[in-house]
Amino acid sequence: MTPRDAEARRTDRLIGRRLRDERLVAGMASSEFAERLGIDAETLRRHEAGELRLEPPSLVQAASVLGIPLSFFCYGLGDGPAPSDEGGASPRWHSLPRPPAVLQWPEFARAASLIEVWRDARGVLTDDVLPELAVAHLLGRCFLLRRLPRASRSVFEFCAPGVRFLTPCESLVMVGRDFSELPDRDYGTWVAEAYEAAVDGEGPSVQSIRAEVRTSGAAIVRARYDRVQLPWRARGDRFVMGLSIARETSIVR
């Protein structure tokens, strides 16, 4: 096998893995995905395993079916995110990490103001950060958590009032509590792990997520969203801010 052939096979495997990851984030069964692509289940399996190359027209069709930009298949093929299995702890949710470079893409334009504020402040949380985010119309989708001194968990300093699985009153009540006290405690415990990892980070982290979240009113919110997380520091404390960029949301009762 020539070096060029080896590189092509490696690329086929990475794109195949990306195809599977994006399907899982979309919450789509392999049988449904194969049918919508006009292929059989075995052909899809070979595509996702990297055994059979997915040609450009088929990639365009797959992106359309999944409702994602074509660029999601193509970033950082040499050093893309880790395999998604570690994010698949429950059939109710799935997380796909993305490299911070995607924040420069138009699909993440809503996060640009947040990233600019963070860079200008050099990660130091001051009293004027939240007002700046309010001016940028970002506070409705932001969470801010503070790591408790000598503790391994973080609690809400600010809880976004614009998320679908919390009422405005519940958002206020969450201040001083942690994610595990959300109405859907299983989901909260899962999300808390991502925030605890991000609070110790040095820069932005990005994930694309599919989740089913139970509300206190017994409804289920089905959502696809991108989450941008940023570490902050102030007066010896460590913070993490998360911004949710909704892609698709529905409520099932």
Buried (B, 14 or more C-beta within 10 A) or exposed (E): EEEEEEEEBEBBBBBBBBBBBBBBBBBBEBEEBBBBBEBEEEBBBBBBBBEBBBEEEBBEBBBEBBEBEEEBBBBEBEEBBEEBEEBBBEEBBBBBBBBEEBBEEEBBEBBEBBBEBBEEBEBEBEEEBBEBBEEBEBBEBBBBBBBEEEEEBBBBBBBBBBBBBBBEEBBEBBEEEBBBBBBBEBBBBBBBEBBBEBBEEEEBBBBBBBBBBBBEEEEBBBBBBBBBBBBBBBEEBBBBBBBBBBBEEEEEE
